[in-house]
Structure formats: structure tokens, C-alpha cells
Amino acid sequence: MSFADHLIIWLHITAAVFTIGPGTAAIMSTPRYIRKRNTIVVGYLYRTTRIYSIGALLVLVFGLIAAGQQHDFSKWWISVSLTLFVVAVVLLVMIMRDQGKAVTALAKAERDAGGPVEVTVRSDESDEAVAETGGAGDGQPTVTVATDMRVALVERGRVASLGGITALIWLAILVLMVWK
């Protein structure tokens, strides 16, 4: 292998370490801060996920260049890895959509309530959520606040589940790359 081959593989590995790892950490932290109703941190994690997801495309670019240089496109593990990468990118788009919805719902609930919001979901009435305002509001449950908080809680579950699946896909790709 030439110096250029080694350089591209090194860039591929470096891009994977410095983009996929932090992006996955940001995704996996998001549900915690949605649960804590911290709109600022959820917004920050949303931007972080977006930046690192775009950066993760460098992994794909350098991987395609490396596979092309070594004429490895006919190998089954390259095809499987590329397919898994495309699935992971689609999941990342869905995760970013859900993070954006959660940020919007949390911000709207805080704005409508006039301050921090606490939500209790009653187990005996699964369709009803009660929101209690902690700020300038009058303390009365508000239907729109409860609806916004329900949206945020649903997005929390979606981000957690899709983030876990994405992390498993990254792990499967890593195993294929090391196993080759």
C-alpha cells in the first residue's frame, strides 16, 4: 500500500473517531435533558448532533475513496457496511427531526406556562397529562402546556430508541471494518 492509501485510511479512521463518537454521545444525552425539561441544553445537543452528523459524512467519503483505491467494492463486508451507513444516516435525519420537535415543544410549553413546567402523567388515565406551572402563571393546568409536554416526552422516547439503534449500527460497522 502506498502512502496515499495509508493516509486515506488514517483520515477515514480519524473522521470516524472524532465525528461518530461525539455525535452518538450527544444523541444519547438528549433524552435525559428532555426529561429534565432543559430547553437550552436540548437545543445545544440538537445543534451538536446536526454538526457531527454532517461531519460523519467525511467517514463515508474517505471510506469510499479507500475502497476505490484498494478495489474492495466487490467485497461483501464493504456492501454491508455501506448499506448500514445509509440506514444510519436516515435514522440520524429522523433523530434530528425529533430533537427539533422536542426543543420546539419544550420552548412553547415554557412560554405558555410563563416559567418552568412540571408534568405528571397519570397512569390511570393514560390519555391525560397534568401540567403545573412554576413561574408567573396562575398554577392552573393548561391544556396546551400539557399537550406540548406530551409531545416532548414522546420525542424523548423516539430519540432514545432511534439513538440506540443507530449506536448498534455504528458498532456493527466497526466490527465489520475490524474483522475484514
C-alpha positions, 0 to 999 in steps of 0.5 A: 500500500502506498502512502496515499492509501495509508493516509486515506485510511488514517483520515477515514479512521480519524473522521470516524473517531472524532465525528461518530463518537461525539455525535452518538454521545450527544444523541444519547444525552438528549433524552435525559435533558428532555426529561429534565425539561432543559430547553437550552441544553436540548437545543445545544445537543440538537445543534451538536448532533446536526454538526457531527452528523454532517461531519460523519459524512467525511467517514463515508467519503474517505471510506469510499475513496479507500475502497476505490483505491484498494478495489474492495467494492466487490467485497461483501463486508464493504456492501454491508457496511455501506448499506448500514451507513445509509440506514444510519444516516436516515435514522440520524435525519429522523433523530434530528427531526425529533430533537427539533420537535422536542426543543420546539415543544419544550420552548412553547410549553415554557412560554405558555406556562410563563416559567418552568413546567412540571408534568405528571402523567397519570397512569390511570388515565393514560390519555391525560397529562397534568401540567403545573406551572412554576413561574408567573402563571396562575398554577392552573393546568393548561391544556396546551402546556400539557399537550406540548409536554406530551409531545416532548416526552414522546420525542424523548422516547423516539430519540432514545430508541432511534439513538440506540439503534443507530449506536448498534449500527455504528458498532456493527460497522466497526466490527465489520471494518475490524474483522475484514 
